[in-house]
Amino acid sequence: MKAENVKAEFSNLSIHMGDFGHSKFKMKCDITYEDMMLMMDGGKRVARLHARNINNVHLEKKAIRISAVNFEIKENEEVSVATGSIRLELGDDAKKWYEELWGYS
């Protein structure tokens, strides 16, 4: 699955490894989900999340919110590992992404 120009909001971040110094941030990114890997590529920042590290997915109006542990945030070649919440504004495709990531139909 792919989506372009998605607004992503990362919040309640707890950094376990690395020097990433923010507890929250927003970015516009391209999203791909294949082979159980969710990639959020904002150019300068890239976040990678394996499906096994998804604790929960909530369907919101035109968005999904993912509760995730141990996902990577790469910025300027520096990789950090974080836990937190990721909100993806997917518009009318939100339900399709919810079903793909959480496995419900």
Backbone as XML, in Angstrom:
<?xml version="1.0"?>
<chain id="A" units="angstrom">
  <residue number="1" name="MET">
    <atom name="N" x="0.846" y="-1.179" z="0.000"/>
    <atom name="CA" x="0.000" y="0.000" z="0.000"/>
    <atom name="C" x="0.887" y="1.236" z="0.000"/>
  </residue>
  <residue number="2" name="LYS">
    <atom name="N" x="0.371" y="2.281" z="-0.633"/>
    <atom name="CA" x="1.132" y="3.527" z="-0.691"/>
    <atom name="C" x="0.193" y="4.716" z="-0.567"/>
  </residue>
  <residue number="3" name="ALA">
    <atom name="N" x="0.704" y="5.785" z="0.010"/>
    <atom name="CA" x="-0.011" y="7.057" z="0.086"/>
    <atom name="C" x="1.027" y="8.171" z="0.043"/>
  </residue>
  <residue number="4" name="GLU">
    <atom name="N" x="0.691" y="9.246" z="-0.647"/>
    <atom name="CA" x="1.618" y="10.369" z="-0.782"/>
    <atom name="C" x="1.072" y="11.610" z="-0.089"/>
  </residue>
  <residue number="5" name="ASN">
    <atom name="N" x="1.989" y="12.469" z="0.330"/>
    <atom name="CA" x="1.650" y="13.760" z="0.945"/>
    <atom name="C" x="0.722" y="13.617" z="2.147"/>
  </residue>
  <residue number="6" name="VAL">
    <atom name="N" x="1.053" y="12.709" z="3.033"/>
    <atom name="CA" x="0.258" y="12.444" z="4.228"/>
    <atom name="C" x="0.792" y="13.282" z="5.381"/>
  </residue>
  <residue number="7" name="LYS">
    <atom name="N" x="-0.115" y="13.909" z="6.124"/>
    <atom name="CA" x="0.289" y="14.620" z="7.333"/>
    <atom name="C" x="0.449" y="13.592" z="8.447"/>
  </residue>
  <residue number="8" name="ALA">
    <atom name="N" x="1.624" y="13.573" z="9.037"/>
    <atom name="CA" x="1.916" y="12.644" z="10.132"/>
    <atom name="C" x="2.256" y="13.445" z="11.384"/>
  </residue>
  <residue number="9" name="GLU">
    <atom name="N" x="1.700" y="13.019" z="12.493"/>
    <atom name="CA" x="1.967" y="13.673" z="13.773"/>
    <atom name="C" x="2.458" y="12.615" z="14.760"/>
  </residue>
  <residue number="10" name="PHE">
    <atom name="N" x="3.669" y="12.790" z="15.225"/>
    <atom name="CA" x="4.278" y="11.894" z="16.200"/>
    <atom name="C" x="4.192" y="12.575" z="17.561"/>
  </residue>
  <residue number="11" name="SER">
    <atom name="N" x="3.676" y="11.879" z="18.571"/>
    <atom name="CA" x="3.538" y="12.505" z="19.886"/>
    <atom name="C" x="3.819" y="11.500" z="20.996"/>
  </residue>
  <residue number="12" name="ASN">
    <atom name="N" x="3.989" y="12.026" z="22.192"/>
    <atom name="CA" x="4.291" y="11.218" z="23.383"/>
    <atom name="C" x="5.498" y="10.313" z="23.151"/>
  </residue>
  <residue number="13" name="LEU">
    <atom name="N" x="6.502" y="10.846" z="22.478"/>
    <atom name="CA" x="7.677" y="10.044" z="22.158"/>
    <atom name="C" x="8.593" y="9.878" z="23.358"/>
  </residue>
  <residue number="14" name="SER">
    <atom name="N" x="9.011" y="8.662" z="23.556"/>
    <atom name="CA" x="10.024" y="8.330" z="24.544"/>
    <atom name="C" x="11.172" y="7.707" z="23.767"/>
  </residue>
  <residue number="15" name="ILE">
    <atom name="N" x="12.345" y="8.325" z="23.837"/>
    <atom name="CA" x="13.504" y="7.865" z="23.070"/>
    <atom name="C" x="14.284" y="6.862" z="23.914"/>
  </residue>
  <residue number="16" name="HIS">
    <atom name="N" x="14.480" y="5.655" z="23.382"/>
    <atom name="CA" x="15.181" y="4.590" z="24.100"/>
    <atom name="C" x="16.656" y="4.505" z="23.725"/>
  </residue>
  <residue number="17" name="MET">
    <atom name="N" x="16.950" y="4.895" z="22.471"/>
    <atom name="CA" x="18.328" y="4.816" z="21.996"/>
    <atom name="C" x="18.522" y="5.928" z="20.977"/>
  </residue>
  <residue number="18" name="GLY">
    <atom name="N" x="19.640" y="6.605" z="21.024"/>
    <atom name="CA" x="19.924" y="7.655" z="20.064"/>
    <atom name="C" x="19.778" y="9.049" z="20.661"/>
  </residue>
  <residue number="19" name="ASP">
    <atom name="N" x="20.033" y="10.053" z="19.812"/>
    <atom name="CA" x="20.068" y="11.435" z="20.282"/>
    <atom name="C" x="18.885" y="12.276" z="19.825"/>
  </residue>
  <residue number="20" name="PHE">
    <atom name="N" x="17.808" y="11.662" z="19.340"/>
    <atom name="CA" x="16.658" y="12.435" z="18.889"/>
    <atom name="C" x="16.085" y="13.203" z="20.078"/>
  </residue>
  <residue number="21" name="GLY">
    <atom name="N" x="15.976" y="14.501" z="19.957"/>
    <atom name="CA" x="15.658" y="15.332" z="21.115"/>
    <atom name="C" x="14.251" y="15.885" z="21.190"/>
  </residue>
  <residue number="22" name="HIS">
    <atom name="N" x="13.304" y="15.319" z="20.449"/>
    <atom name="CA" x="11.940" y="15.857" z="20.442"/>
    <atom name="C" x="10.977" y="14.844" z="21.056"/>
  </residue>
  <residue number="23" name="SER">
    <atom name="N" x="9.983" y="15.347" z="21.771"/>
    <atom name="CA" x="8.943" y="14.462" z="22.286"/>
    <atom name="C" x="7.738" y="14.438" z="21.360"/>
  </residue>
  <residue number="24" name="LYS">
    <atom name="N" x="7.709" y="15.362" z="20.378"/>
    <atom name="CA" x="6.659" y="15.352" z="19.364"/>
    <atom name="C" x="7.140" y="16.134" z="18.146"/>
  </residue>
  <residue number="25" name="PHE">
    <atom name="N" x="6.587" y="15.795" z="16.987"/>
    <atom name="CA" x="6.877" y="16.528" z="15.763"/>
    <atom name="C" x="5.841" y="16.172" z="14.707"/>
  </residue>
  <residue number="26" name="LYS">
    <atom name="N" x="5.756" y="17.011" z="13.686"/>
    <atom name="CA" x="4.858" y="16.786" z="12.554"/>
    <atom name="C" x="5.686" y="16.798" z="11.285"/>
  </residue>
  <residue number="27" name="MET">
    <atom name="N" x="5.197" y="16.067" z="10.280"/>
    <atom name="CA" x="5.854" y="16.104" z="8.983"/>
    <atom name="C" x="4.883" y="15.656" z="7.899"/>
  </residue>
  <residue number="28" name="LYS">
    <atom name="N" x="5.134" y="16.109" z="6.692"/>
    <atom name="CA" x="4.435" y="15.609" z="5.502"/>
    <atom name="C" x="5.312" y="14.505" z="4.950"/>
  </residue>
  <residue number="29" name="CYS">
    <atom name="N" x="4.699" y="13.370" z="4.611"/>
    <atom name="CA" x="5.519" y="12.251" z="4.172"/>
    <atom name="C" x="4.784" y="11.360" z="3.192"/>
  </residue>
  <residue number="30" name="ASP">
    <atom name="N" x="5.551" y="10.529" z="2.521"/>
    <atom name="CA" x="5.023" y="9.461" z="1.693"/>
    <atom name="C" x="5.078" y="8.192" z="2.529"/>
  </residue>
  <residue number="31" name="ILE">
    <atom name="N" x="4.018" y="7.409" z="2.468"/>
    <atom name="CA" x="3.908" y="6.218" z="3.304"/>
    <atom name="C" x="3.816" y="4.979" z="2.425"/>
  </residue>
  <residue number="32" name="THR">
    <atom name="N" x="4.562" y="3.958" z="2.797"/>
    <atom name="CA" x="4.432" y="2.658" z="2.148"/>
    <atom name="C" x="4.313" y="1.585" z="3.225"/>
  </residue>
  <residue number="33" name="TYR">
    <atom name="N" x="3.530" y="0.573" z="2.929"/>
    <atom name="CA" x="3.412" y="-0.578" z="3.821"/>
    <atom name="C" x="3.525" y="-1.838" z="2.973"/>
  </residue>
  <residue number="34" name="GLU">
    <atom name="N" x="4.635" y="-2.532" z="3.127"/>
    <atom name="CA" x="4.838" y="-3.792" z="2.433"/>
    <atom name="C" x="5.781" y="-4.659" z="3.249"/>
  </residue>
  <residue number="35" name="ASP">
    <atom name="N" x="5.578" y="-5.951" z="3.126"/>
    <atom name="CA" x="6.368" y="-6.933" z="3.867"/>
    <atom name="C" x="6.383" y="-6.636" z="5.369"/>
  </residue>
  <residue number="36" name="MET">
    <atom name="N" x="5.233" y="-6.227" z="5.888"/>
    <atom name="CA" x="5.019" y="-5.937" z="7.316"/>
    <atom name="C" x="5.846" y="-4.758" z="7.827"/>
  </residue>
  <residue number="37" name="MET">
    <atom name="N" x="6.333" y="-3.902" z="6.929"/>
    <atom name="CA" x="7.122" y="-2.732" z="7.317"/>
    <atom name="C" x="6.399" y="-1.463" z="6.869"/>
  </residue>
  <residue number="38" name="LEU">
    <atom name="N" x="6.131" y="-0.580" z="7.820"/>
    <atom name="CA" x="5.514" y="0.713" z="7.538"/>
    <atom name="C" x="6.620" y="1.757" z="7.490"/>
  </residue>
  <residue number="39" name="MET">
    <atom name="N" x="6.772" y="2.403" z="6.325"/>
    <atom name="CA" x="7.801" y="3.434" z="6.138"/>
    <atom name="C" x="7.118" y="4.775" z="5.957"/>
  </residue>
  <residue number="40" name="MET">
    <atom name="N" x="7.554" y="5.762" z="6.723"/>
    <atom name="CA" x="7.053" y="7.124" z="6.619"/>
    <atom name="C" x="8.232" y="8.003" z="6.250"/>
  </residue>
  <residue number="41" name="ASP">
    <atom name="N" x="8.316" y="8.382" z="4.977"/>
    <atom name="CA" x="9.471" y="9.086" z="4.437"/>
    <atom name="C" x="9.132" y="10.553" z="4.216"/>
  </residue>
  <residue number="42" name="GLY">
    <atom name="N" x="9.676" y="11.397" z="5.083"/>
    <atom name="CA" x="9.482" y="12.832" z="4.972"/>
    <atom name="C" x="10.664" y="13.536" z="4.339"/>
  </residue>
  <residue number="43" name="GLY">
    <atom name="N" x="11.574" y="12.791" z="3.744"/>
    <atom name="CA" x="12.767" y="13.373" z="3.133"/>
    <atom name="C" x="13.868" y="13.532" z="4.164"/>
  </residue>
  <residue number="44" name="LYS">
    <atom name="N" x="13.780" y="14.569" z="4.977"/>
    <atom name="CA" x="14.778" y="14.827" z="6.013"/>
    <atom name="C" x="14.698" y="13.802" z="7.154"/>
  </residue>
  <residue number="45" name="ARG">
    <atom name="N" x="13.470" y="13.404" z="7.484"/>
    <atom name="CA" x="13.241" y="12.395" z="8.522"/>
    <atom name="C" x="12.523" y="11.205" z="7.926"/>
  </residue>
  <residue number="46" name="VAL">
    <atom name="N" x="12.935" y="10.029" z="8.362"/>
    <atom name="CA" x="12.287" y="8.796" z="7.934"/>
    <atom name="C" x="12.005" y="7.969" z="9.182"/>
  </residue>
  <residue number="47" name="ALA">
    <atom name="N" x="10.768" y="7.461" z="9.285"/>
    <atom name="CA" x="10.412" y="6.584" z="10.401"/>
    <atom name="C" x="10.066" y="5.213" z="9.842"/>
  </residue>
  <residue number="48" name="ARG">
    <atom name="N" x="10.552" y="4.167" z="10.515"/>
    <atom name="CA" x="10.301" y="2.774" z="10.115"/>
    <atom name="C" x="9.674" y="2.039" z="11.280"/>
  </residue>
  <residue number="49" name="LEU">
    <atom name="N" x="8.596" y="1.306" z="10.978"/>
    <atom name="CA" x="7.880" y="0.583" z="12.020"/>
    <atom name="C" x="7.509" y="-0.800" z="11.500"/>
  </residue>
  <residue number="50" name="HIS">
    <atom name="N" x="7.934" y="-1.835" z="12.194"/>
    <atom name="CA" x="7.557" y="-3.196" z="11.827"/>
    <atom name="C" x="6.190" y="-3.501" z="12.444"/>
  </residue>
  <residue number="51" name="ALA">
    <atom name="N" x="5.375" y="-4.250" z="11.739"/>
    <atom name="CA" x="4.012" y="-4.560" z="12.189"/>
    <atom name="C" x="3.978" y="-5.215" z="13.573"/>
  </residue>
  <residue number="52" name="ARG">
    <atom name="N" x="4.980" y="-5.994" z="13.909"/>
    <atom name="CA" x="4.984" y="-6.653" z="15.225"/>
    <atom name="C" x="5.112" y="-5.652" z="16.374"/>
  </residue>
  <residue number="53" name="ASN">
    <atom name="N" x="5.553" y="-4.418" z="16.066"/>
    <atom name="CA" x="5.711" y="-3.400" z="17.100"/>
    <atom name="C" x="4.519" y="-2.446" z="17.202"/>
  </residue>
  <residue number="54" name="ILE">
    <atom name="N" x="3.427" y="-2.814" z="16.544"/>
    <atom name="CA" x="2.195" y="-2.034" z="16.660"/>
    <atom name="C" x="1.407" y="-2.584" z="17.838"/>
  </residue>
  <residue number="55" name="ASN">
    <atom name="N" x="1.161" y="-1.730" z="18.833"/>
    <atom name="CA" x="0.356" y="-2.147" z="19.982"/>
    <atom name="C" x="-1.127" y="-2.060" z="19.693"/>
  </residue>
  <residue number="56" name="ASN">
    <atom name="N" x="-1.525" y="-1.003" z="18.974"/>
    <atom name="CA" x="-2.937" y="-0.767" z="18.719"/>
    <atom name="C" x="-3.068" y="0.199" z="17.558"/>
  </residue>
  <residue number="57" name="VAL">
    <atom name="N" x="-4.197" y="0.122" z="16.856"/>
    <atom name="CA" x="-4.526" y="1.074" z="15.797"/>
    <atom name="C" x="-5.960" y="1.520" z="16.024"/>
  </residue>
  <residue number="58" name="HIS">
    <atom name="N" x="-6.175" y="2.835" z="16.049"/>
    <atom name="CA" x="-7.515" y="3.398" z="16.214"/>
    <atom name="C" x="-7.920" y="4.106" z="14.937"/>
  </residue>
  <residue number="59" name="LEU">
    <atom name="N" x="-9.151" y="3.874" z="14.517"/>
    <atom name="CA" x="-9.690" y="4.563" z="13.357"/>
    <atom name="C" x="-10.346" y="5.852" z="13.830"/>
  </residue>
  <residue number="60" name="GLU">
    <atom name="N" x="-9.905" y="6.968" z="13.280"/>
    <atom name="CA" x="-10.484" y="8.268" z="13.584"/>
    <atom name="C" x="-11.140" y="8.789" z="12.315"/>
  </residue>
  <residue number="61" name="LYS">
    <atom name="N" x="-11.771" y="9.937" z="12.401"/>
    <atom name="CA" x="-12.381" y="10.526" z="11.222"/>
    <atom name="C" x="-11.269" y="10.949" z="10.262"/>
  </residue>
  <residue number="62" name="LYS">
    <atom name="N" x="-11.156" y="10.237" z="9.133"/>
    <atom name="CA" x="-10.188" y="10.523" z="8.068"/>
    <atom name="C" x="-8.726" y="10.356" z="8.506"/>
  </residue>
  <residue number="63" name="ALA">
    <atom name="N" x="-8.483" y="9.576" z="9.571"/>
    <atom name="CA" x="-7.115" y="9.350" z="10.053"/>
    <atom name="C" x="-7.063" y="8.037" z="10.833"/>
  </residue>
  <residue number="64" name="ILE">
    <atom name="N" x="-5.845" y="7.558" z="11.037"/>
    <atom name="CA" x="-5.627" y="6.447" z="11.965"/>
    <atom name="C" x="-4.578" y="6.890" z="12.976"/>
  </residue>
  <residue number="65" name="ARG">
    <atom name="N" x="-4.657" y="6.328" z="14.172"/>
    <atom name="CA" x="-3.672" y="6.599" z="15.213"/>
    <atom name="C" x="-3.070" y="5.260" z="15.623"/>
  </residue>
  <residue number="66" name="ILE">
    <atom name="N" x="-1.755" y="5.199" z="15.559"/>
    <atom name="CA" x="-1.028" y="3.967" z="15.855"/>
    <atom name="C" x="-0.274" y="4.142" z="17.165"/>
  </residue>
  <residue number="67" name="SER">
    <atom name="N" x="-0.425" y="3.193" z="18.054"/>
    <atom name="CA" x="0.379" y="3.131" z="19.270"/>
    <atom name="C" x="1.495" y="2.130" z="18.980"/>
  </residue>
  <residue number="68" name="ALA">
    <atom name="N" x="2.750" y="2.603" z="19.025"/>
    <atom name="CA" x="3.853" y="1.762" z="18.580"/>
    <atom name="C" x="5.033" y="1.795" z="19.544"/>
  </residue>
  <residue number="69" name="VAL">
    <atom name="N" x="5.765" y="0.698" z="19.572"/>
    <atom name="CA" x="6.973" y="0.596" z="20.382"/>
    <atom name="C" x="8.162" y="0.281" z="19.479"/>
  </residue>
  <residue number="70" name="ASN">
    <atom name="N" x="9.305" y="0.726" z="19.899"/>
    <atom name="CA" x="10.582" y="0.389" z="19.254"/>
    <atom name="C" x="10.584" y="0.599" z="17.737"/>
  </residue>
  <residue number="71" name="PHE">
    <atom name="N" x="10.207" y="1.813" z="17.313"/>
    <atom name="CA" x="10.314" y="2.140" z="15.903"/>
    <atom name="C" x="11.476" y="3.098" z="15.700"/>
  </residue>
  <residue number="72" name="GLU">
    <atom name="N" x="12.019" y="3.092" z="14.493"/>
    <atom name="CA" x="13.198" y="3.898" z="14.178"/>
    <atom name="C" x="12.801" y="5.265" z="13.637"/>
  </residue>
  <residue number="73" name="ILE">
    <atom name="N" x="13.546" y="6.267" z="14.063"/>
    <atom name="CA" x="13.467" y="7.597" z="13.474"/>
    <atom name="C" x="14.876" y="7.927" z="13.003"/>
  </residue>
  <residue number="74" name="LYS">
    <atom name="N" x="15.001" y="8.137" z="11.700"/>
    <atom name="CA" x="16.308" y="8.441" z="11.121"/>
    <atom name="C" x="16.298" y="9.892" z="10.651"/>
  </residue>
  <residue number="75" name="GLU">
    <atom name="N" x="17.267" y="10.666" z="11.147"/>
    <atom name="CA" x="17.398" y="12.068" z="10.774"/>
    <atom name="C" x="18.879" y="12.369" z="10.579"/>
  </residue>
  <residue number="76" name="ASN">
    <atom name="N" x="19.242" y="12.841" z="9.375"/>
    <atom name="CA" x="20.645" y="13.155" z="9.060"/>
    <atom name="C" x="21.573" y="11.988" z="9.368"/>
  </residue>
  <residue number="77" name="GLU">
    <atom name="N" x="21.191" y="10.814" z="8.952"/>
    <atom name="CA" x="21.982" y="9.585" z="9.125"/>
    <atom name="C" x="22.079" y="9.108" z="10.570"/>
  </residue>
  <residue number="78" name="GLU">
    <atom name="N" x="21.492" y="9.824" z="11.510"/>
    <atom name="CA" x="21.459" y="9.404" z="12.915"/>
    <atom name="C" x="20.167" y="8.636" z="13.163"/>
  </residue>
  <residue number="79" name="VAL">
    <atom name="N" x="20.263" y="7.431" z="13.729"/>
    <atom name="CA" x="19.094" y="6.600" z="13.987"/>
    <atom name="C" x="18.804" y="6.578" z="15.486"/>
  </residue>
  <residue number="80" name="SER">
    <atom name="N" x="17.545" y="6.807" z="15.818"/>
    <atom name="CA" x="17.085" y="6.712" z="17.198"/>
    <atom name="C" x="15.929" y="5.717" z="17.253"/>
  </residue>
  <residue number="81" name="VAL">
    <atom name="N" x="15.710" y="5.128" z="18.413"/>
    <atom name="CA" x="14.612" y="4.194" z="18.615"/>
    <atom name="C" x="13.648" y="4.823" z="19.612"/>
  </residue>
  <residue number="82" name="ALA">
    <atom name="N" x="12.344" y="4.811" z="19.255"/>
    <atom name="CA" x="11.344" y="5.506" z="20.065"/>
    <atom name="C" x="10.106" y="4.645" z="20.281"/>
  </residue>
  <residue number="83" name="THR">
    <atom name="N" x="9.315" y="5.058" z="21.263"/>
    <atom name="CA" x="7.987" y="4.530" z="21.523"/>
    <atom name="C" x="7.058" y="5.727" z="21.567"/>
  </residue>
  <residue number="84" name="GLY">
    <atom name="N" x="5.843" y="5.588" z="21.029"/>
    <atom name="CA" x="4.903" y="6.702" z="21.074"/>
    <atom name="C" x="3.708" y="6.491" z="20.171"/>
  </residue>
  <residue number="85" name="SER">
    <atom name="N" x="3.058" y="7.603" z="19.859"/>
    <atom name="CA" x="1.835" y="7.612" z="19.076"/>
    <atom name="C" x="2.108" y="8.259" z="17.719"/>
  </residue>
  <residue number="86" name="ILE">
    <atom name="N" x="1.527" y="7.672" z="16.674"/>
    <atom name="CA" x="1.667" y="8.210" z="15.320"/>
    <atom name="C" x="0.263" y="8.384" z="14.742"/>
  </residue>
  <residue number="87" name="ARG">
    <atom name="N" x="-0.069" y="9.616" z="14.363"/>
    <atom name="CA" x="-1.365" y="9.894" z="13.730"/>
    <atom name="C" x="-1.111" y="10.186" z="12.262"/>
  </residue>
  <residue number="88" name="LEU">
    <atom name="N" x="-1.812" y="9.446" z="11.391"/>
    <atom name="CA" x="-1.660" y="9.606" z="9.945"/>
    <atom name="C" x="-2.984" y="10.064" z="9.350"/>
  </residue>
  <residue number="89" name="GLU">
    <atom name="N" x="-3.005" y="11.240" z="8.739"/>
    <atom name="CA" x="-4.207" y="11.777" z="8.102"/>
    <atom name="C" x="-4.296" y="11.222" z="6.690"/>
  </residue>
  <residue number="90" name="LEU">
    <atom name="N" x="-5.141" y="10.217" z="6.506"/>
    <atom name="CA" x="-5.229" y="9.487" z="5.244"/>
    <atom name="C" x="-6.504" y="9.771" z="4.462"/>
  </residue>
  <residue number="91" name="GLY">
    <atom name="N" x="-7.336" y="10.675" z="4.944"/>
    <atom name="CA" x="-8.559" y="11.030" z="4.230"/>
    <atom name="C" x="-9.511" y="9.849" z="4.126"/>
  </residue>
  <residue number="92" name="ASP">
    <atom name="N" x="-10.093" y="9.691" z="2.941"/>
    <atom name="CA" x="-11.076" y="8.633" z="2.718"/>
    <atom name="C" x="-10.474" y="7.232" z="2.735"/>
  </residue>
  <residue number="93" name="ASP">
    <atom name="N" x="-9.157" y="7.122" z="2.661"/>
    <atom name="CA" x="-8.493" y="5.821" z="2.690"/>
    <atom name="C" x="-8.182" y="5.342" z="4.104"/>
  </residue>
  <residue number="94" name="ALA">
    <atom name="N" x="-8.550" y="6.097" z="5.113"/>
    <atom name="CA" x="-8.204" y="5.748" z="6.500"/>
    <atom name="C" x="-8.717" y="4.358" z="6.883"/>
  </residue>
  <residue number="95" name="LYS">
    <atom name="N" x="-9.942" y="4.026" z="6.521"/>
    <atom name="CA" x="-10.504" y="2.730" z="6.899"/>
    <atom name="C" x="-9.732" y="1.593" z="6.227"/>
  </residue>
  <residue number="96" name="LYS">
    <atom name="N" x="-9.349" y="1.775" z="4.977"/>
    <atom name="CA" x="-8.588" y="0.748" z="4.252"/>
    <atom name="C" x="-7.232" y="0.506" z="4.934"/>
  </residue>
  <residue number="97" name="TRP">
    <atom name="N" x="-6.553" y="1.577" z="5.337"/>
    <atom name="CA" x="-5.276" y="1.451" z="6.032"/>
    <atom name="C" x="-5.476" y="0.799" z="7.403"/>
  </residue>
  <residue number="98" name="TYR">
    <atom name="N" x="-6.530" y="1.175" z="8.107"/>
    <atom name="CA" x="-6.850" y="0.583" z="9.410"/>
    <atom name="C" x="-7.006" y="-0.936" z="9.277"/>
  </residue>
  <residue number="99" name="GLU">
    <atom name="N" x="-7.774" y="-1.354" z="8.288"/>
    <atom name="CA" x="-7.999" y="-2.782" z="8.086"/>
    <atom name="C" x="-6.713" y="-3.513" z="7.716"/>
  </residue>
  <residue number="100" name="GLU">
    <atom name="N" x="-5.871" y="-2.880" z="6.920"/>
    <atom name="CA" x="-4.603" y="-3.516" z="6.518"/>
    <atom name="C" x="-3.655" y="-3.652" z="7.708"/>
  </residue>
  <residue number="101" name="LEU">
    <atom name="N" x="-3.547" y="-2.601" z="8.508"/>
    <atom name="CA" x="-2.593" y="-2.616" z="9.629"/>
    <atom name="C" x="-3.094" y="-3.403" z="10.830"/>
  </residue>
  <residue number="102" name="TRP">
    <atom name="N" x="-4.404" y="-3.397" z="11.062"/>
    <atom name="CA" x="-4.930" y="-4.019" z="12.270"/>
    <atom name="C" x="-5.605" y="-5.355" z="11.991"/>
  </residue>
  <residue number="103" name="GLY">
    <atom name="N" x="-5.880" y="-5.637" z="10.710"/>
    <atom name="CA" x="-6.378" y="-6.953" z="10.329"/>
    <atom name="C" x="-7.861" y="-7.183" z="10.518"/>
  </residue>
  <residue number="104" name="TYR">
    <atom name="N" x="-8.648" y="-6.129" z="10.666"/>
    <atom name="CA" x="-10.101" y="-6.270" z="10.796"/>
    <atom name="C" x="-10.767" y="-5.832" z="9.512"/>
  </residue>
  <residue number="105" name="SER">
    <atom name="N" x="-11.914" y="-6.432" z="9.239"/>
    <atom name="CA" x="-12.685" y="-6.002" z="8.058"/>
    <atom name="C" x="-14.134" y="-5.791" z="8.429"/>
  </residue>
</chain>
